Amino acid sequence: MVTVAKIIADALNVPTRNDKALFGAVRALGLTISKREGEYRISRPNLSRERAEAIAYYTHDREDAWGTAEEMARDAGALGS
């Protein structure tokens, strides 16, 4: 079964190859991503500051950031299983 994440990953040709690809892929999933001092932050948009921070995920690893974004999008119903 082909998922939206697979289509996006294929279209971007490995979303973890650099920050630009990662940011584009994560945003295509409908999530927010930022990077400060080498740390990526993944969250959902349109939430109160407190709620967004409560569910935010932080990591220094680009591949971990992508994997978490896929899970967050799946949990939010943006991706098929």
HELIX and SHEET records of a PDB file:
HELIX    1   1 VAL A    4  LEU A   12  1                                   9    
HELIX    2   2 ASP A   19  ALA A   28  1                                  10    
HELIX    3   3 ARG A   49  ILE A   55  1                                   7    
HELIX    4   4 ARG A   62  ASP A   75  1                                  14    
SHEET    1   A 3 THR A  32  ARG A  36  0                                        
SHEET    2   A 3 GLU A  39  SER A  43 -1                                        
SHEET    3   A 3 TYR A  57  THR A  59 -1                                        
END                                                                             
